[in-house]
Amino acid sequence: MSDADRWIELEPEAFAERDHPILKAMRGTLILVRLNQIDANDEMMSFEILAGQLIRANRSEGFVLSLVGKKSGELLFLPLVPAAFNLQPPGQYRLTCGTVIEDPLFLGAFDIYAAAH
């Protein structure tokens, strides 16, 4: 299943327009992302903390981050929902892979639900 397929449960109005002011502020910044894996009983199974530079944002792809750390060079596609992101206090943050990053500007958290069998 592609990342985009996971977004179908979101309301279309949750997706921002390309020229949304928050998107303009986020473009090019380092963003910390927490992906929570949720099972069919709404219990958290695991989580992953990633970070990347926001390289583009549009309705067809969502937020596109170029990852840093051990996943450097990989792209992460997230739903285009600016409300999922908050300003992050300056500091050092450890990614799941062990890499420490400094001063990400935003933090976004997303729940990924296991597909029902």
PAMI-869579 format. One line per field, with one value per atom (N, C-alpha, C): residue number from 0; residue in one letter; atom name; z, y negated, x. Coordinates in Angstrom, 1 decimal, decimal comma. Atoms other than C-alpha are relative to their C-alpha. Layout:
<pts>
nr	c(NUM; ...)
rest	c(a; ...)
atom	c(CA; ...)
z	c(Z; ...)
y	c(Y; ...)
x	c(X; ...)
</pts>
This chain:
<pts>
nr	c(0; 0; 0; 1; 1; 1; 2; 2; 2; 3; 3; 3; 4; 4; 4; 5; 5; 5; 6; 6; 6; 7; 7; 7; 8; 8; 8; 9; 9; 9; 10; 10; 10; 11; 11; 11; 12; 12; 12; 13; 13; 13; 14; 14; 14; 15; 15; 15; 16; 16; 16; 17; 17; 17; 18; 18; 18; 19; 19; 19; 20; 20; 20; 21; 21; 21; 22; 22; 22; 23; 23; 23; 24; 24; 24; 25; 25; 25; 26; 26; 26; 27; 27; 27; 28; 28; 28; 29; 29; 29; 30; 30; 30; 31; 31; 31; 32; 32; 32; 33; 33; 33; 34; 34; 34; 35; 35; 35; 36; 36; 36; 37; 37; 37; 38; 38; 38; 39; 39; 39; 40; 40; 40; 41; 41; 41; 42; 42; 42; 43; 43; 43; 44; 44; 44; 45; 45; 45; 46; 46; 46; 47; 47; 47; 48; 48; 48; 49; 49; 49; 50; 50; 50; 51; 51; 51; 52; 52; 52; 53; 53; 53; 54; 54; 54; 55; 55; 55; 56; 56; 56; 57; 57; 57; 58; 58; 58; 59; 59; 59; 60; 60; 60; 61; 61; 61; 62; 62; 62; 63; 63; 63; 64; 64; 64; 65; 65; 65; 66; 66; 66; 67; 67; 67; 68; 68; 68; 69; 69; 69; 70; 70; 70; 71; 71; 71; 72; 72; 72; 73; 73; 73; 74; 74; 74; 75; 75; 75; 76; 76; 76; 77; 77; 77; 78; 78; 78; 79; 79; 79; 80; 80; 80; 81; 81; 81; 82; 82; 82; 83; 83; 83; 84; 84; 84; 85; 85; 85; 86; 86; 86; 87; 87; 87; 88; 88; 88; 89; 89; 89; 90; 90; 90; 91; 91; 91; 92; 92; 92; 93; 93; 93; 94; 94; 94; 95; 95; 95; 96; 96; 96; 97; 97; 97; 98; 98; 98; 99; 99; 99; 100; 100; 100; 101; 101; 101; 102; 102; 102; 103; 103; 103; 104; 104; 104; 105; 105; 105; 106; 106; 106; 107; 107; 107; 108; 108; 108; 109; 109; 109; 110; 110; 110; 111; 111; 111; 112; 112; 112; 113; 113; 113; 114; 114; 114; 115; 115; 115; 116; 116; 116)
rest	c(m; m; m; s; s; s; d; d; d; a; a; a; d; d; d; r; r; r; w; w; w; i; i; i; e; e; e; l; l; l; e; e; e; p; p; p; e; e; e; a; a; a; f; f; f; a; a; a; e; e; e; r; r; r; d; d; d; h; h; h; p; p; p; i; i; i; l; l; l; k; k; k; a; a; a; m; m; m; r; r; r; g; g; g; t; t; t; l; l; l; i; i; i; l; l; l; v; v; v; r; r; r; l; l; l; n; n; n; q; q; q; i; i; i; d; d; d; a; a; a; n; n; n; d; d; d; e; e; e; m; m; m; m; m; m; s; s; s; f; f; f; e; e; e; i; i; i; l; l; l; a; a; a; g; g; g; q; q; q; l; l; l; i; i; i; r; r; r; a; a; a; n; n; n; r; r; r; s; s; s; e; e; e; g; g; g; f; f; f; v; v; v; l; l; l; s; s; s; l; l; l; v; v; v; g; g; g; k; k; k; k; k; k; s; s; s; g; g; g; e; e; e; l; l; l; l; l; l; f; f; f; l; l; l; p; p; p; l; l; l; v; v; v; p; p; p; a; a; a; a; a; a; f; f; f; n; n; n; l; l; l; q; q; q; p; p; p; p; p; p; g; g; g; q; q; q; y; y; y; r; r; r; l; l; l; t; t; t; c; c; c; g; g; g; t; t; t; v; v; v; i; i; i; e; e; e; d; d; d; p; p; p; l; l; l; f; f; f; l; l; l; g; g; g; a; a; a; f; f; f; d; d; d; i; i; i; y; y; y; a; a; a; a; a; a; a; a; a; h; h; h)
atom	c(N; CA; C; N; CA; C; N; CA; C; N; CA; C; N; CA; C; N; CA; C; N; CA; C; N; CA; C; N; CA; C; N; CA; C; N; CA; C; N; CA; C; N; CA; C; N; CA; C; N; CA; C; N; CA; C; N; CA; C; N; CA; C; N; CA; C; N; CA; C; N; CA; C; N; CA; C; N; CA; C; N; CA; C; N; CA; C; N; CA; C; N; CA; C; N; CA; C; N; CA; C; N; CA; C; N; CA; C; N; CA; C; N; CA; C; N; CA; C; N; CA; C; N; CA; C; N; CA; C; N; CA; C; N; CA; C; N; CA; C; N; CA; C; N; CA; C; N; CA; C; N; CA; C; N; CA; C; N; CA; C; N; CA; C; N; CA; C; N; CA; C; N; CA; C; N; CA; C; N; CA; C; N; CA; C; N; CA; C; N; CA; C; N; CA; C; N; CA; C; N; CA; C; N; CA; C; N; CA; C; N; CA; C; N; CA; C; N; CA; C; N; CA; C; N; CA; C; N; CA; C; N; CA; C; N; CA; C; N; CA; C; N; CA; C; N; CA; C; N; CA; C; N; CA; C; N; CA; C; N; CA; C; N; CA; C; N; CA; C; N; CA; C; N; CA; C; N; CA; C; N; CA; C; N; CA; C; N; CA; C; N; CA; C; N; CA; C; N; CA; C; N; CA; C; N; CA; C; N; CA; C; N; CA; C; N; CA; C; N; CA; C; N; CA; C; N; CA; C; N; CA; C; N; CA; C; N; CA; C; N; CA; C; N; CA; C; N; CA; C; N; CA; C; N; CA; C; N; CA; C; N; CA; C; N; CA; C; N; CA; C; N; CA; C; N; CA; C; N; CA; C; N; CA; C; N; CA; C; N; CA; C; N; CA; C; N; CA; C; N; CA; C; N; CA; C; N; CA; C)
z	c(0,0; 0,0; 0,0; 0,0; -0,9; 1,1; -1,1; 1,6; -0,4; 0,4; -0,5; 0,3; -0,2; -0,1; 1,5; -1,4; 3,7; 0,3; -0,3; 3,4; -0,4; 0,5; 1,9; 1,1; -1,1; 5,3; 0,4; -0,4; 5,7; -0,9; 0,7; 4,7; -1,0; 1,0; 1,5; 0,5; -0,4; 3,2; 1,0; -0,9; 5,7; -0,8; 0,8; 2,8; -0,4; 0,2; 2,4; -1,5; 1,4; -0,8; -0,1; 0,2; -2,3; 0,6; -0,4; -1,3; 1,5; -1,4; 2,3; 0,8; -0,7; 4,6; 0,8; -0,8; 6,9; -0,9; 0,9; 3,9; -0,5; 0,4; 2,8; 1,1; -1,2; 6,3; 0,2; -0,3; 6,4; -1,1; 1,1; 3,0; 0,3; -0,2; 3,3; 1,4; -1,4; 7,1; 0,3; -0,6; 9,1; 0,9; -0,7; 10,4; 0,6; -0,8; 13,1; -0,2; 0,3; 12,4; 0,9; -0,8; 14,8; -0,7; 0,6; 13,1; 1,0; -1,0; 15,5; -0,8; 0,6; 14,4; 1,0; -0,9; 15,8; -0,5; 0,4; 15,8; -0,1; 0,2; 15,2; 1,3; -1,3; 18,9; 0,5; -0,4; 18,9; 1,0; -0,8; 20,8; -0,8; 0,7; 19,9; 0,0; 0,1; 18,7; 0,0; 0,1; 17,9; -0,5; 0,6; 16,8; -0,6; 0,6; 14,6; 0,0; 0,0; 14,9; -1,2; 1,2; 11,6; -0,1; 0,3; 10,3; -1,4; 1,3; 7,0; -0,4; 0,5; 5,0; -0,9; 0,9; 3,4; -1,3; 1,4; -0,3; -0,9; 0,8; -1,7; 0,8; -0,6; -0,7; -1,0; 1,0; -3,0; 0,3; -0,2; -3,1; -0,5; 0,6; -5,2; 0,8; -0,7; -3,1; 1,5; -1,5; 0,3; 0,3; -0,4; 2,3; -0,5; 0,5; 0,7; 0,8; -0,8; 3,1; -0,5; 0,3; 2,1; 1,4; -1,3; 5,1; 0,3; -0,4; 7,1; 0,9; -0,9; 9,3; -0,9; 0,7; 8,3; -1,2; 1,2; 5,8; -0,9; 0,9; 4,1; -1,5; 1,4; 0,5; -0,3; 0,2; 1,0; 0,2; -0,1; 0,6; 0,9; -0,8; 3,1; -0,4; 0,5; 1,9; 1,2; -1,0; 4,5; -0,4; 0,4; 4,3; 0,1; 0,0; 3,5; 0,9; -1,1; 6,8; 0,9; -0,8; 8,3; 1,5; -1,4; 11,5; 0,8; -0,7; 12,3; 0,5; -0,4; 12,8; 1,0; -1,0; 15,7; 0,0; -0,2; 16,3; 1,1; -1,0; 18,1; 0,7; -0,7; 20,8; -0,5; 0,4; 19,8; 0,9; -0,8; 21,0; -0,8; 0,7; 20,1; 0,2; 0,0; 19,2; -0,6; 0,5; 18,7; -0,8; 0,8; 15,8; 0,3; -0,2; 15,9; -0,4; 0,5; 13,9; 0,9; -0,9; 16,6; -0,4; 0,5; 14,6; 0,9; -0,8; 16,7; -1,0; 0,8; 14,9; 0,9; -0,8; 16,1; -0,6; 0,3; 16,1; -1,2; 1,0; 13,9; 0,3; -0,2; 13,3; 0,4; -0,2; 13,4; 0,4; -0,3; 14,8; -0,5; 0,5; 13,1; 0,5; -0,5; 14,5; -0,8; 0,8; 12,5; 0,5; -0,4; 13,5; -1,3; 1,1; 11,0; 0,5; -0,5; 11,5; -0,8; 0,7; 10,7; -0,8; 0,9; 7,9; 0,7; -0,6; 9,2; -1,0; 0,8; 8,0; -0,2)
y	c(1,2; 0,0; -1,2; 1,2; -3,4; -0,9; 1,0; -6,3; -0,7; 0,7; -8,1; 0,8; -0,8; -5,2; 0,0; 0,1; -5,6; -1,3; 1,3; -9,1; -0,1; 0,1; -8,3; -0,2; 0,2; -8,4; -1,4; 1,4; -12,1; -0,8; 0,8; -14,7; -0,9; 0,8; -16,5; -1,5; 1,3; -19,9; -0,1; 0,0; -18,9; -0,2; 0,2; -19,1; -1,5; 1,4; -22,5; -0,3; 0,4; -24,5; -0,3; 0,1; -24,9; -1,3; 1,3; -28,6; -0,3; 0,2; -28,1; -0,6; 0,7; -30,4; 1,0; -0,9; -27,5; 0,8; -0,8; -25,5; -0,9; 0,9; -28,5; -0,1; 0,1; -28,8; 1,3; -1,3; -25,1; 0,4; -0,5; -24,7; -0,2; 0,0; -23,9; 0,2; -0,1; -23,5; 1,5; -1,3; -20,5; 0,4; -0,4; -18,6; 1,4; -1,3; -15,9; 0,6; -0,8; -13,2; 1,2; -1,2; -10,6; 0,7; -0,9; -7,7; 1,0; -1,0; -5,7; 1,1; -1,1; -2,2; 0,5; -0,3; -1,4; 1,2; -1,3; 2,0; -0,1; 0,0; 2,9; -0,3; 0,4; 2,4; -1,4; 1,4; -1,2; 0,0; -0,1; -0,1; -0,4; 0,3; -1,5; 1,2; -1,2; 1,3; -0,5; 0,5; -0,8; -1,4; 1,3; -4,2; -0,1; 0,3; -5,6; -1,5; 1,4; -9,0; -0,3; 0,3; -10,4; -1,5; 1,5; -13,8; -0,2; 0,3; -15,4; -1,4; 1,3; -18,6; 0,1; 0,1; -19,6; -0,5; 0,4; -19,7; -0,4; 0,5; -20,1; 0,4; -0,3; -20,1; -0,3; 0,2; -19,6; 1,0; -0,9; -17,9; 1,4; -1,4; -14,9; 0,8; -0,8; -13,9; -0,3; 0,3; -15,6; -0,7; 0,5; -16,7; 1,0; -0,9; -15,3; -0,5; 0,2; -15,1; 0,8; -0,7; -14,2; 0,3; -0,5; -12,1; -0,3; 0,1; -12,6; 1,2; -1,1; -10,1; 1,2; -1,2; -6,5; 0,2; -0,1; -6,9; -1,2; 1,1; -9,8; 0,4; -0,3; -10,0; 0,6; -0,5; -8,4; -1,1; 1,0; -10,3; 0,5; -0,4; -10,3; -0,9; 0,7; -11,2; 0,0; 0,2; -12,6; -0,7; 0,8; -13,9; -1,5; 1,4; -17,5; -0,7; 0,5; -18,5; -0,9; 0,9; -21,6; 0,1; -0,1; -21,2; 1,1; -1,1; -18,0; -0,4; 0,4; -20,0; -1,1; 1,1; -22,2; -0,4; 0,5; -24,4; 0,8; -0,9; -22,4; -0,9; 0,8; -24,0; 0,4; -0,3; -24,2; 1,0; -1,0; -21,4; 1,2; -1,2; -18,0; 1,1; -1,1; -15,1; 1,2; -1,2; -11,5; 0,7; -0,8; -9,6; 1,4; -1,4; -6,0; 0,7; -0,6; -5,1; -0,4; 0,4; -6,8; -1,3; 1,3; -9,9; -1,1; 1,1; -13,1; -1,2; 1,2; -16,2; -1,2; 1,3; -19,8; -0,9; 1,1; -22,4; 0,3; -0,1; -20,9; -1,1; 1,1; -23,7; 0,5; -0,5; -21,6; 1,5; -1,4; -18,3; 0,4; -0,5; -16,3; 1,4; -1,4; -13,1; 0,5; -0,7; -10,6; 1,4; -1,3; -7,5; 0,8; -0,9; -4,6; 1,2; -1,1; -2,0; 1,2; -1,3; 1,6; 0,3; -0,3; 2,8; 1,2; -1,1; 5,0; 1,2; -1,2; 8,6; 0,6)
x	c(0,9; 0,0; 0,9; -0,8; 1,4; -0,4; 0,3; 1,5; -1,3; 1,1; -1,1; -1,3; 1,1; -3,5; -0,5; 0,4; -3,4; -0,7; 0,6; -4,7; -1,5; 1,4; -8,1; -1,0; 1,0; -9,8; -0,1; 0,0; -8,9; -1,0; 0,9; -11,4; 0,8; -0,7; -10,4; 0,3; -0,3; -10,7; 1,1; -1,2; -7,9; 1,2; -1,2; -5,5; 0,2; -0,2; -3,9; 0,2; -0,3; -3,6; 1,5; -1,4; -0,1; 0,6; -0,5; 0,2; -0,4; 0,4; -1,0; 1,2; -1,1; 1,1; 0,9; -0,8; 2,2; 0,9; -0,9; 3,5; 1,2; -1,1; 5,5; 1,1; -1,0; 7,1; 0,7; -0,6; 7,8; 1,0; -0,9; 9,5; 1,5; -1,5; 13,2; 0,4; -0,4; 13,1; 0,2; -0,2; 14,2; -1,2; 1,2; 11,2; 0,1; -0,1; 11,0; -1,4; 1,3; 8,3; -0,1; 0,2; 6,9; -1,1; 1,0; 5,1; -0,4; 0,5; 2,9; -0,7; 0,6; 2,0; -1,1; 1,1; -1,5; -0,7; 0,6; -3,1; -1,6; 1,5; -6,8; -0,8; 0,7; -7,6; 0,4; -0,4; -6,3; 1,2; -1,1; -3,2; 1,3; -1,2; 0,2; 0,9; -1,0; 2,5; 1,4; -1,4; 5,6; -0,1; -0,1; 6,8; 1,3; -1,2; 9,5; 0,2; -0,2; 11,1; 1,0; -0,8; 12,5; 0,1; -0,1; 13,6; 0,4; -0,4; 14,0; -0,3; 0,2; 14,1; -1,3; 1,2; 10,7; 0,5; -0,4; 11,5; -1,1; 1,2; 8,0; -1,3; 1,3; 4,4; -1,1; 1,1; 1,4; -1,1; 1,2; -2,0; 0,2; -0,2; -0,9; 1,0; -1,0; 2,1; 0,0; 0,0; 1,5; 1,3; -1,3; 4,5; 1,1; -1,1; 7,7; 1,3; -1,2; 10,7; 1,1; -1,2; 14,2; 0,6; -0,3; 15,2; 1,5; -1,3; 18,4; 0,3; -0,4; 20,4; 0,2; -0,2; 20,6; -0,8; 0,9; 17,7; 0,3; -0,4; 19,5; -0,2; 0,2; 18,5; -1,4; 1,4; 15,1; -1,0; 1,0; 11,9; -1,1; 1,2; 9,0; -1,1; 1,2; 5,5; -1,0; 1,0; 3,1; -1,2; 1,2; -0,5; 0,3; -0,1; -0,7; -1,0; 0,8; -2,2; 0,9; -0,8; -0,4; -0,3; 0,4; -2,4; 0,6; -0,7; -0,5; 1,4; -1,3; 2,7; 0,0; -0,1; 3,7; 1,5; -1,4; 6,8; 0,7; -0,8; 9,5; 1,0; -1,0; 11,7; 1,4; -1,4; 15,4; 0,6; -0,7; 17,6; 0,4; -0,4; 19,0; -1,0; 1,0; 16,7; 0,6; -0,5; 17,6; -1,1; 0,9; 16,0; 0,1; 0,0; 15,1; 1,3; -1,2; 18,2; 1,3; -1,1; 20,4; 0,6; -0,5; 21,3; -0,6; 0,4; 21,1; -0,1; 0,2; 19,7; -0,1; 0,1; 19,8; -1,0; 0,9; 17,1; -1,0; 1,1; 14,3; -1,0; 0,9; 11,8; -1,4; 1,4; 8,6; 0,0; 0,3; 7,3; -1,3; 1,3; 4,6; -0,1; 0,3; 3,0; -1,2; 1,1; 0,9; -0,2; 0,4; -0,9; -0,2; 0,2; -0,7; -0,7; 0,8; -3,4; 0,3; -0,2; -2,8; -1,3; 1,1; -5,0; -0,8; 0,8; -7,9; 0,1; -0,1; -7,6; -1,3)
</pts>
